[in-house]
Amino acid sequence: MAYIGREPQIGNFQVCDAISVVNNQAAYTMQVSSVNVIPETANHCLVSLNGILQAPGSSFTVAGSTITFASALVTNDVINFIQILGSVLDLGVPSDDTVSIAKLTATGTKNSTTFLRGDNTFAAAGGGKVLQVLNDTATSAVATTAGTGTFVDTGLSQAITPSATSSKILCIGSIFHIRKNGDTSVNFRLIRGSTTIITPMGNYDTGDGQQLTEVFNFQFLDTPSTTNATTYKISFSSGNANLGMDTCPAQFTLMEIGA
């Protein structure tokens, strides 16, 4: 690389040749291997005179390859050493998007799935992430038989394949327009595969012979402990009279939550 003036000696530490003191002389030439050397400034020099480090600027100055002490030296003075430190490199501020993760000294795995924490370690994001969301909608009317206690599928059914055995499945249901003829109670149950995991959900007494329109909402956090495809569904039954699920859409949502 070309320079205007002298090329900076970055980190080029040099010890000057021994200098013999001349009585009543203040200025001396600095050389390394009998070649004149030129420090950047006096601040780039460590100078020991009579075993004492000298203060640059006040105890000595530098001009080119000449060092001049503040007072003329005498025969008994000894210049122990002059060490030239080279130039200081100003790195400045890196440009945007120029420092890669490979240049960072933090511990942990550095990749696109981790982040740098305040304790200077790379780590994956914490638990509780929503990994997938699946939804089913039922629009067909369904009826039960009065007083039999028989559960009937609502038509809300959704399969999900968890990505890890440690994942949890958040089940969310909203069943619109439950209606009845005569006095009745309503029970719902949540089924995973062939296993009922909640029953009853609800147990609504819909009133005395009134035609009612209601909404049943629920949430349940399940731990299936599997990575196999798993089907969840909702069924319901009535107590004393026929009860139907109206044609207004009912929703059933499954969310996989990372451990």
C-alpha positions in Angstrom: 0.0 0.0 0.0 1.3 3.5 -0.9 1.6 6.2 1.8 2.1 9.9 1.8 5.2 10.3 4.0 6.6 7.5 6.0 4.9 4.2 6.2 3.6 3.6 9.7 5.3 0.8 11.6 2.3 -0.9 13.2 3.3 -2.9 16.3 7.0 -2.8 15.2 8.7 -2.8 18.5 12.4 -1.9 18.1 15.3 -1.4 20.6 17.8 1.2 19.5 21.5 0.6 19.3 23.4 1.5 22.5 24.2 5.2 22.6 27.4 6.6 24.2 26.9 9.7 26.2 28.9 12.7 25.2 29.6 15.2 28.0 27.4 18.3 27.8 25.4 17.0 24.8 21.6 16.8 24.7 20.9 15.5 21.2 21.5 12.0 19.9 20.8 10.0 16.8 18.6 6.9 17.2 19.6 3.8 15.1 18.7 0.2 14.8 21.4 -2.0 13.3 23.3 1.2 12.4 20.3 2.5 10.4 18.6 5.7 11.5 15.1 5.1 12.8 12.2 7.6 13.0 9.5 7.1 15.7 6.0 8.5 15.1 6.3 10.8 18.1 8.0 11.0 21.4 5.0 9.2 22.9 6.0 6.1 20.9 9.3 5.8 22.8 10.3 4.3 26.0 13.5 5.9 27.2 15.5 5.0 30.3 18.1 7.4 31.6 20.2 6.3 34.6 17.6 3.6 35.3 14.7 6.0 35.3 12.0 6.1 32.6 11.7 9.6 31.1 8.5 11.5 30.4 8.0 12.2 26.7 7.6 15.8 25.9 9.0 17.2 29.2 12.1 15.0 29.6 12.9 14.5 25.9 11.6 15.3 22.5 11.9 13.6 19.1 12.4 15.2 15.7 13.0 12.7 12.9 15.7 10.3 14.1 17.0 12.7 16.7 16.2 12.5 20.4 16.9 15.6 22.5 16.9 15.5 26.2 15.7 18.4 28.3 19.1 18.9 29.8 22.6 18.2 28.4 23.9 14.9 29.6 27.2 14.5 31.4 29.9 11.8 31.2 28.4 9.8 34.2 24.9 9.7 32.6 23.8 6.3 31.1 21.2 5.9 28.4 20.0 2.4 29.4 17.7 1.9 26.4 15.5 3.5 23.9 12.6 1.3 22.7 10.4 2.5 19.8 6.9 1.2 20.1 5.7 1.6 16.5 2.5 3.2 15.4 -0.8 2.9 17.1 -3.5 1.4 14.8 -6.9 3.0 15.0 -9.4 0.4 14.0 -12.3 2.8 14.0 -15.9 1.6 14.0 -16.8 -1.4 11.9 -19.2 -0.8 9.1 -22.7 -2.2 9.4 -23.2 -5.9 8.8 -19.4 -6.5 8.6 -18.9 -8.5 11.9 -19.8 -12.2 11.5 -20.7 -14.4 14.5 -17.5 -16.3 13.9 -15.6 -13.2 15.1 -17.4 -13.2 18.5 -15.8 -14.8 21.5 -19.0 -15.7 23.3 -19.5 -19.3 24.3 -22.2 -21.6 23.0 -23.4 -22.6 19.6 -23.5 -19.7 17.2 -26.0 -20.2 14.3 -29.2 -18.8 12.9 -31.3 -20.5 15.7 -29.5 -18.9 18.7 -29.1 -15.4 20.1 -26.5 -13.7 22.2 -27.6 -13.4 25.8 -26.5 -10.8 28.3 -24.1 -13.2 30.0 -22.1 -13.5 26.7 -23.4 -16.9 25.7 -25.3 -18.0 22.7 -28.5 -19.9 23.4 -31.7 -21.0 21.7 -34.9 -19.1 22.5 -36.7 -20.2 25.6 -39.6 -22.6 25.9 -43.2 -21.8 25.2 -42.9 -21.2 21.4 -45.9 -22.0 19.3 -44.6 -24.6 16.8 -47.7 -25.2 14.8 -51.4 -24.3 14.7 -54.2 -26.5 13.2 -57.9 -25.7 13.0 -61.1 -27.5 12.3 -64.6 -26.1 11.6 -67.9 -27.9 11.9 -71.0 -26.5 10.2 -73.5 -29.4 10.2 -76.2 -29.7 12.8 -75.9 -32.7 15.2 -78.5 -34.0 17.7 -78.4 -36.3 20.7 -81.1 -38.6 22.1 -82.9 -37.4 25.2 -81.9 -39.0 28.5 -79.7 -41.7 27.2 -76.4 -40.0 28.2 -74.9 -41.2 24.9 -72.1 -38.9 23.6 -72.3 -37.9 20.0 -69.5 -36.5 17.9 -69.8 -32.8 17.3 -67.9 -33.2 14.0 -65.0 -31.2 15.5 -61.9 -33.4 14.9 -58.3 -32.4 14.3 -55.1 -34.5 13.9 -51.7 -33.2 14.9 -48.2 -34.6 14.8 -46.1 -33.2 17.6 -42.5 -32.4 16.7 -41.2 -33.6 20.1 -42.4 -35.8 23.0 -41.9 -32.9 25.3 -44.4 -30.6 23.5 -47.7 -29.7 24.9 -50.9 -29.4 22.9 -53.2 -26.5 23.7 -56.8 -27.4 22.7 -59.2 -24.5 22.2 -62.9 -25.0 21.3 -65.8 -22.7 20.6 -69.1 -24.4 19.9 -71.9 -22.0 18.9 -75.6 -22.3 19.2 -76.2 -25.2 21.5 -80.0 -25.5 21.6 -82.6 -27.7 23.3 -86.3 -28.7 23.5 -87.5 -29.1 27.1 -85.4 -29.2 30.2 -81.9 -30.6 29.7 -78.3 -30.5 30.7 -75.3 -30.6 28.4 -72.0 -32.4 28.8 -69.0 -32.2 26.6 -65.9 -34.3 26.5 -62.5 -34.0 24.9 -61.0 -37.2 23.4 -57.4 -37.9 22.3 -57.4 -40.9 20.0 -59.7 -43.3 21.9 -59.0 -41.9 25.3 -61.3 -39.4 27.0 -59.0 -36.8 28.7 -61.7 -34.5 30.0 -65.4 -35.3 30.9 -67.6 -33.6 31.6 -66.7 -30.3 30.2 -69.5 -28.0 31.2 -72.8 -29.6 32.5 -75.0 -26.8 31.5 -78.6 -26.7 32.7 -80.3 -24.9 29.8 -83.5 -23.9 31.6 -87.2 -24.7 31.9 -88.6 -25.6 28.5 -87.0 -22.7 26.8 -85.4 -22.7 23.4 -81.9 -21.3 24.1 -78.9 -20.4 22.0 -75.6 -20.6 23.8 -71.9 -20.7 23.2 -69.6 -23.2 24.9 -65.9 -22.2 25.0 -63.0 -24.2 26.5 -59.2 -24.5 26.7 -57.2 -27.4 27.8 -53.4 -28.0 27.8 -52.6 -31.6 27.1 -49.3 -33.6 27.3 -49.6 -36.4 24.7 -45.9 -37.4 25.1 -45.6 -38.6 21.5 -44.4 -37.7 18.1 -47.0 -39.8 16.4 -50.0 -38.4 14.6 -52.7 -37.8 17.2 -56.4 -37.0 16.7 -58.4 -34.9 19.1 -62.2 -34.6 18.9 -65.1 -33.2 20.9 -68.3 -35.0 21.6 -71.4 -34.1 23.7 -74.6 -35.5 25.3 -77.8 -34.2 26.7 -79.7 -35.1 29.9 -83.5 -34.8 29.5 -84.3 -33.9 26.0 -83.0 -33.7 22.5 -80.2 -31.2 22.1 -78.6 -30.1 18.9 -75.5 -28.3 17.7 -76.7 -25.6 15.3 -75.3 -25.0 11.9 -73.4 -21.9 13.0 -69.7 -22.8 12.5 -68.0 -24.3 15.5 -64.2 -24.0 15.9 -61.6 -26.4 17.2 -58.0 -25.3 17.3 -54.8 -27.2 18.3 -51.5 -25.5 19.1 -48.3 -27.3 19.6 -46.3 -25.5 22.4 -42.5 -26.2 22.6 -41.3 -27.3 26.0 
